[in-house]
Amino acid sequence: MVDLTRKFDVLVIGGGNAALCAAISARRAGASVLVLEGAPKFYRGGNTRHTRNMRCAHDSATDILTGPYTEEEFWNDLLVVTGGQTDEELAKFMIRESKDILGWVVEQGVRWQPSLGGTLSLGRTNSFFLGGGRAMLNALYLTAEKLGVDILYDAEVLDLEIDNGMFLSAALKQGDGRADVRASALVAAAGGFEANIEWLREYWGEAADNFLIRGTPYNRGSILKMLLAKGVQEIGDPTQCHAVAIDARAPKFDGGIITRHDSVVFGIVVNNHAQRFYDEGEDIWPKRYAIWGRLVAAQPDQIAYIIFDSTVVTSFMPTLFPPIAGESIAELAAKLELDPAALEKTVADFNAAVQPGTFDHTILDDCRTEGVTPAKTHWARRIETAPYLAYPVRPGITFTYLGTRVNKQSRMLMKDGKPAANMFAAGEIMAGNVLGKGYAAGIGMTIGSVFGRVAGREAAKNAKN
Ligand SMILES: Cc1cc2nc3c(=O)[nH]c(=O)nc-3n(C[C@H](O)[C@H](O)[C@H](O)COP(=O)(O)OP(=O)(O)OC[C@H]3O[C@@H](n4cnc5c(N)ncnc54)[C@H](O)[C@@H]3O)c2cc1C
């Protein structure tokens, strides 16, 4: 039984990677810590449950990483994917700290495993959690419990008492009632607002109704909204998010990793007018997979179809939902409820534009089109061997980037630019500091781990009120 009448040094809101890293770090720094997880115990851990890997800089190969990934290379990758929309000082700080995180999470009980093969090609840059995100979380929860961190589940925070940048107390849901809890410092690690369709609708209009949410239904952005309303400075464009193309047959929430499609580079993608709309071979898949959610979101009715043929079915990870098949392009179109003549023309135009080359999906190969718009600049091969296959895809929203502005201590900044007295943030809720737009696989967990660890340590040091 957690005693809510006592005052804690550090209150952590959230129950995912960022929250647990913060809680462990604060506790190790000597603070008494309470974690409030809004979800029931079985669903603890938010989007972190669905993760597989984390991107960290390292100067040489490790037991599980196949080669070095320097700070400079990490920074360059981040620059490219964000188009420069990142806080350079903070991002470089995160990259530097990420080196240490590889060992630190192991000290907290997490185990690594070598990368899986397949289209993501992450064996050199990303470390994979042995047993996936849920196993990683279980290890962090166990460590937190052993260290004496108090944890409450089904404990959604409904309100925050903040006076001029000073956190005082939080009101949480307790059964049918409410309870107040006081703490000397706050770490907000309650995720983005991706599961709040009404909030998404404010920026995306009715299109948001067709979005599928890949992760937890509990990340409704309520803490973010409260903090912004109580004077914390916001960062990030509210329409920017990590969004991938996922199977249109996936559930509305929590479909997780297995609903994602990585077959784009092996075929073409058309909208419901059977028209192509983007270069399917623009860049290596780990650098481009995260743009396809937005691209599909911009298409009529927010739906698209990955079209390929039987020669490539074993080239990518097996999918949860089987492809829809037709013996001819016209038959496939009919099954997809697309205009058969329009799809036949799109495929024929594409096939006619394919140039000879040597196919290799692990490099920017020379298989490209000429004379078709949009071009497919790599991995272009004719779609000509029946059965013809398709996956219907919708935007799968992973997490949003609008967040609270922080400094290198993970300390929130107030609207007047002053640092908050005792309020820190980590994870998705502040991801927009690093990710103005775009994404490179594994950075979500880097943001949560690095800033979570810092936030916990700093919160313990600044347990003020
Ligand atoms: C399918 C999928 C796969 C992914 N794979 C990867 C990957 O392999 N690598 C990677 O780096 N990133 C990946 N991501 C992104 C990654 O999950 C996030 O970046 C990361 O987990 C964020 O951690 P967090 O602690 O900030 O948020 P979360 O883990 O989402 O935790 C937020 C927590 O806040 C709680 N909460 C929300 N509101 C309240 C409230 N009012 N009161 C109390 N608690 C509240 C939620 O219940 C939840 O526990 C993936 C995401 C998804 C959906």
The ligand as an ORCA input file, in Angstrom:
! r2SCAN-3c Opt
* xyz 0 1
  C       4.508      0.038    -32.450
  C       5.620      0.921    -31.961
  C       6.934      0.518    -32.133
  C       7.975      1.346    -31.718
  N       9.256      0.890    -31.850
  C      10.273      1.659    -31.417
  C      11.609      1.167    -31.416
  O      11.881      0.007    -31.743
  N      12.594      2.014    -31.019
  C      12.336      3.291    -30.599
  O      13.260      4.026    -30.270
  N      11.068      3.754    -30.516
  C      10.039      2.975    -30.910
  N       8.761      3.432    -30.792
  C       8.554      4.746    -30.159
  C       8.702      4.549    -28.653
  O       7.699      3.666    -28.238
  C       8.565      5.847    -27.880
  O       9.369      6.855    -28.408
  C       8.964      5.622    -26.415
  O       8.485      4.402    -25.927
  C       8.420      6.743    -25.609
  O       8.636      6.495    -24.236
  P       7.881      7.382    -23.179
  O       8.235      6.818    -21.865
  O       8.078      8.803    -23.460
  O       6.320      7.116    -23.503
  P       5.442      5.815    -23.253
  O       6.259      4.588    -23.216
  O       4.335      5.851    -24.258
  O       4.856      6.043    -21.800
  C       3.936      7.063    -21.535
  C       3.214      6.672    -20.279
  O       2.451      7.749    -19.766
  C       1.252      7.219    -19.215
  N       0.299      8.313    -19.101
  C      -0.231      9.082    -20.091
  N      -1.061     10.022    -19.570
  C      -1.045      9.842    -18.211
  C      -1.681     10.490    -17.120
  N      -2.513     11.532    -17.293
  N      -1.436     10.041    -15.870
  C      -0.580      8.999    -15.644
  N       0.046      8.345    -16.652
  C      -0.182      8.764    -17.916
  C       0.879      6.116    -20.184
  O      -0.017      5.193    -19.617
  C       2.244      5.511    -20.473
  O       2.594      4.537    -19.540
  C       7.690      2.611    -31.146
  C       6.373      2.989    -30.921
  C       5.341      2.158    -31.314
  C       3.919      2.581    -31.059
*
